[in-house]
Each structure stands twice: as C-alpha cells, then as structure tokens.
C-alpha cells in the first residue's frame, strides 16, 4: 500500500486520524512528534479531554504521570483510532490533556508513529505514513 501523506502545518509534520463520535466521526489533525514518549510508553496519542470523552465508548484504563510540557497525572483512555487510507483501525491508549499545541488537535507520539514507516517520502512539504 502506498504511503499516505499530509501537508506540513506551520512547517511541522501532521497526520490525520478519525475518531468515532456519538454523532458520527471526527477527523483530528495531530502533530507527528517522535520525541513524545518512547516505544515503552503506556500511551500512543495525546488528545484533549473533550475528544477522549466524546469518542465512542471510551474506557479509562488508569493514569500516567507525564513530565516536560505536560507535567502531572493524567487519565489514559482506550479509544478507537482510524486511518482509513492505510486500513488502520485499532483501539489505542490515549492520554487526555488540558491543551494541545496551537494549530493541532493533539499529538501522535513515537509509539503510535513507530507502527508505520514514516517520513517525507521524498516530498519536503509533506509528512507521511506507510
């Protein structure tokens, strides 16, 4: 399957995921941040609390302590995440945070991005997953 590419946003790498909502589906634009978390992290995405609670039937699986830009204890939800053009649909652990970077709806962390081949695939104005 060929990679899916998204334009950079504010010169930063972006991916789009779809979350199920009570009233349908919602596309969320996430900054692709390989520096967020590790491959051993207890989470794969960071989203606003409202997106977590409004996504299908979210289950709280516990809390995680974060440092850096987000410091403190935060709820971890399990939420279905889709990237239809990659035939990806899985329930992933998502940390609910009070705010996200300006211009984005959340953060795709290293553990999530590491599921795919990622990069610009020869186009310096785009970021992609394959």
C-alpha positions as CSV (number, residue, x, y, z in Angstrom):
1,X,0.0,0.0,0.0
2,X,1.4,3.4,-0.9
3,X,2.1,5.9,1.9
4,X,-0.5,8.5,2.9
5,X,1.0,12.0,3.1
6,X,-0.3,15.1,4.7
7,X,0.9,18.7,4.1
8,X,3.0,20.2,6.8
9,X,1.2,22.6,9.2
10,X,3.2,25.6,10.3
11,X,6.2,23.7,8.9
12,X,5.5,20.8,11.3
13,X,4.7,17.2,10.4
14,X,1.0,16.4,10.6
15,X,-1.2,13.3,10.3
16,X,-5.0,13.0,10.3
17,X,-6.9,10.3,12.3
18,X,-10.6,9.6,12.6
19,X,-12.2,9.1,15.9
20,X,-15.7,7.7,16.3
21,X,-18.2,10.1,18.0
22,X,-21.7,9.7,19.3
23,X,-22.9,11.8,16.3
24,X,-20.6,10.2,13.6
25,X,-16.9,10.5,13.0
26,X,-14.5,13.4,13.7
27,X,-11.2,13.9,11.9
28,X,-8.4,15.2,14.2
29,X,-5.1,16.7,12.9
30,X,-2.2,15.6,15.1
31,X,1.4,16.8,15.2
32,X,3.7,13.8,14.5
33,X,6.2,14.0,17.3
34,X,8.7,11.2,17.5
35,X,10.1,12.9,20.6
36,X,6.9,12.4,22.6
37,X,7.1,9.3,24.7
38,X,9.1,6.2,23.9
39,X,8.4,2.8,22.4
40,X,7.7,1.6,26.0
41,X,5.2,4.4,26.8
42,X,1.8,3.5,28.3
43,X,0.1,5.7,25.6
44,X,0.2,6.4,21.9
45,X,-1.6,9.7,21.4
46,X,-2.3,12.9,23.4
47,X,-5.8,14.4,22.9
48,X,-7.9,17.0,24.6
49,X,-10.1,15.6,27.4
50,X,-13.3,16.5,25.4
51,X,-12.1,14.5,22.4
52,X,-11.4,11.5,24.7
53,X,-14.7,11.6,26.4
54,X,-16.6,12.2,23.2
55,X,-15.1,9.3,21.3
56,X,-17.4,6.3,21.1
57,X,-17.4,4.5,24.4
58,X,-14.0,5.5,25.9
59,X,-12.8,3.4,28.8
60,X,-10.4,4.9,31.5
61,X,-7.6,2.4,31.9
62,X,-5.8,4.3,34.6
63,X,-3.5,7.3,34.9
64,X,0.0,8.1,33.8
65,X,2.5,10.7,35.1
66,X,3.9,12.9,32.4
67,X,6.8,15.4,32.6
68,X,8.0,18.1,30.3
69,X,5.3,20.2,28.5
70,X,2.6,18.2,30.3
71,X,3.5,17.8,34.0
72,X,1.4,15.8,36.4
73,X,-1.0,12.9,36.4
74,X,-3.5,12.4,33.5
75,X,-6.2,9.9,32.6
76,X,-5.5,7.3,30.0
77,X,-8.4,6.2,27.8
78,X,-8.7,3.4,25.3
79,X,-10.1,4.9,22.0
80,X,-10.6,3.5,18.6
81,X,-8.4,5.4,16.1
82,X,-8.7,5.0,12.3
83,X,-6.6,6.0,9.3
84,X,-8.8,4.5,6.6
85,X,-6.4,5.0,3.7
86,X,-4.0,2.7,5.5
87,X,-6.7,0.2,6.5
88,X,-5.8,1.0,10.1
89,X,-8.4,0.7,12.8
90,X,-7.4,-0.1,16.4
91,X,-8.1,0.7,19.9
92,X,-5.1,2.6,21.3
93,X,-4.3,4.2,24.7
94,X,-4.7,7.9,24.7
95,X,-3.8,10.5,27.4
96,X,-6.3,13.2,28.0
97,X,-4.5,16.6,28.3
98,X,-6.0,20.0,29.0
99,X,-4.4,21.7,26.0
100,X,-2.6,20.8,22.8
101,X,-0.1,22.7,20.5
102,X,-1.6,25.6,18.7
103,X,-3.0,24.7,15.3
104,X,-3.3,21.0,16.1
105,X,-5.9,18.7,17.8
106,X,-3.4,16.6,19.6
107,X,-0.1,14.7,19.4
108,X,0.8,11.4,17.7
109,X,3.6,10.1,19.9
110,X,6.6,7.9,18.9
111,X,4.9,4.6,20.0
112,X,2.0,5.3,17.5
113,X,4.2,6.5,14.7
114,X,6.6,3.6,15.1
115,X,3.8,1.2,13.9
116,X,4.4,2.6,10.4
117,X,7.1,3.6,8.0
118,X,7.2,7.4,8.4
119,X,8.9,10.4,6.8
120,X,8.6,12.8,3.9
121,X,8.9,10.1,1.3
122,X,10.8,12.5,-1.0
123,X,8.5,15.4,-0.6
124,X,9.9,18.1,1.8
125,X,6.5,19.8,2.1
126,X,4.6,16.7,3.4
127,X,4.8,14.1,6.1
128,X,3.6,10.6,5.6
129,X,2.9,7.1,7.0
130,X,3.1,3.9,5.0
